[in-house]
Amino acid sequence: MTHDLYDIINRRRDVRGEFTGAPVPAEVLDRVLAAAHAAPSVGLSQPWDFVVVRDRGLRTAFHGHVAREREVFAAALDGDAAARFARIKIDGVLESTLSVVVTYDAGRGGPAVLGRHAIADAGLYSVCLAIQNLWLAATAEGLGVGWVSFYREEYLRELLGIPAAVRPVAWLCLGPVSRLAEVPDLERHGWRHRAPLAQVRHEDRWGAR
């Protein structure tokens, strides 16, 4: 079982172009969301919500917004970086079966959230743990997940009617895939390469290798 966990961690990919659009059985989606909801959270605040987005009109509108934000980013690049980025697919909003938008409610568990008084972002970190649980559970179920980050929070909040005090943290495309790539897309296209562990490991104090 230990080896299975490490295999899932290493097989997990940020999926863009491999979604098949096939249905996700209701019981599978329930298991994936339950795994996300089982994540640890500061003060047991469970500050997340999960908006399951199936509506084609909403997804088409969001996809158009993402395309415009892609153009904004592309305009800031030049030379080799621009050429590399032009080859990279940044979302699977329309190809995936559905999407899950994960949000953060800073007021959840208040007014005094145990463990958050000194680190204001501890609740946001908790939401990221839920996202990771969702991602690994989906991988174990044979599904792909793609985190779309080319959007403005205010746009997404208005699109889905998210309350003003709630922050949208992630739009996750989810669904069956034809395969999970052996090499992550950004490495395959030469955008960035993964650093070795030794480069980021320190002993006792910063810089001590």
N, C-alpha and C positions, 0 to 999 in steps of 0.2 A: 504493500500500500504506500509506503514511503516513496518508493521509486515511481509509482503512479503519479504522486503529487508533483515531484520534480519534473516528470515528463510533461505534465500539463503546463507547468510554469514555463518550460522551455519551448513548448509548441504554441503557446498563446501568441497571437499576432493581431496587429491593428489592421483590420481587413478593409479593403476598399473595392477591389474589382472582382472578388471571387464569390459574391453572393449569388445564389440561384433563384431566390424569390419563392422557394417552396414553403409550404405552411410550417408554422411552429406549433406543435400540439399544445393544447391548453395546459396539460399537466406538466409539460417540460418548462413552459414559461413560468408557471407557478413555482417550480423547484428553483429556477434561476433567480427569481425575485426573492424567494424565501432565503436563499443563500446570501443575497445582498443585505436583506433585512436582519440577518443573523450577525452582521459585522459588529465589532466592538465600537463603542462610542463614548466620548468623554461624558462623565456623569450619567451614563446610561440615558443620554438625552435623545438618542435616535433622531437626529435632526434632518433626516432625509425624507423625501417623497419620490415616488416613481410614476411618471406620466407615460403611459403606454400610448404611442401615437401610431395609429393605423390609417387614418384618413388620408386619402391620396391628395386632396386639395391642400391640406396643411403641409404635407411633405413636399409637394411641388413648390409651394410658396417659400418654404424654408430653403429648398435647394436653390431657388433663384437668388435668395439672399446670400447663400454661401458662395455662389458663382461670382457675385459682385464683390464680395470680400476677397476672393481669390485674386481678382483683377487689381484690387488695392495693394495686396501684398506683392504681386508680380511687378507692379510699376516701381517698386522700391528696389528691385534687383537689377543687376546688369551683368554682362559677360557670361562666364561659365555658370554662375549661380542661376541666372535667368534661363539658360538653356536646360539645366538640370531640372529646375522646377517645372518647366513646360511639359516634361515627360511624366510628372508625378500626378496620379489621381488622388484627390484629397478627400473624397467622400463616396459613400454608397447609399445615400439617402433614398434614391428612387429604386435602386436594385435590391436592397434588403427587404425582408419580409415586413418588418416593422421597426420602430425606433422606441427607445426608452430615454426619456429626459429625466435626469436625476437632479434634484434641487436641494438647497440648504436653507433651513429655517433657523436663524440665530436665536429666535425667541423660544424654541422648543426646549422644554426641560427647565425653563427659568422660573423665577428671576435670578436665582443663584445656581449656576451650573457647576457642579462639583468638578474641580480640576481645570476650569477654564479661566480662573481669575488672573493668572499670570501669563497665559498664552491665549490671546484672543482668537487665534486661528485654529484652536484645537477642535472646534466643531467642524470646521471645513475639512480638516484632516480626517475626521471621522467619516465624512461623506466619501472621501477618496478611498477609504478602506472598504466601504460598501460597494463602490464601483469596482474595485479589484476583486472582491468576492464574486460579484456578478460576472465579471470577465472570465475568471477561472472556472466557475460553475458552467458557464456557457461553453467554454472550451471542452470541458469534461463531457458535455452533452452532444458534442459534435457540431456546435454552432460557432459562427464567427461574430465578432464584435468590432465595430469601428468607431472610434471617438472623433467626432467632428468638432473642430475648434475654430473654424473660420466663420464666426458669427458675433454679433453684438448682443450683449445680454438684454438690453432694453427691447430689442426687436423680438427676441424669443419670448420674453416675458409677456409682451403684448399679443404675440401670435397665439399663445396657449392660455392666456388669461391667468397667468401666474401672479399671485398677490405681490404688491410692491415691496413688502418686507421679506420676500422669499427670493433667494438668488438661484438662478439656473446655473448649474455647475457643468453638466455634460449632456450633450446630445449623442446617444449611443445607437448606431445602426446595429441591428441584430437579426440573425437568420441563418439557415443552412448555407453551407458553402461547398463549392466544388472541391476545394482543397484548402489547406493552410500552407502558405508559402514557406519553404525551407529557410529562405533569407528574407528578413524584413524589407519592405518596399524601399525605405529611405536608404538602406545600405545597398540594395540592388541597383538603385539609380545613382549611387555615388554622392548622395546629399550629405550623409554623415556615416561614420563607422563606430561601432561599439568599442568603448575603451576597456582595456583589460582590468580585472579586479584590482590587481596590484597597484595600478595607477591611482585608484581612489580610496585605498585602504591606509589608515593611519593607526599608530599604536600609542595609546596614552595621550599624546599631544599632537596637534596639527603639524604635519610635515615629517613626523617620525615614521619611517617606513620599516 
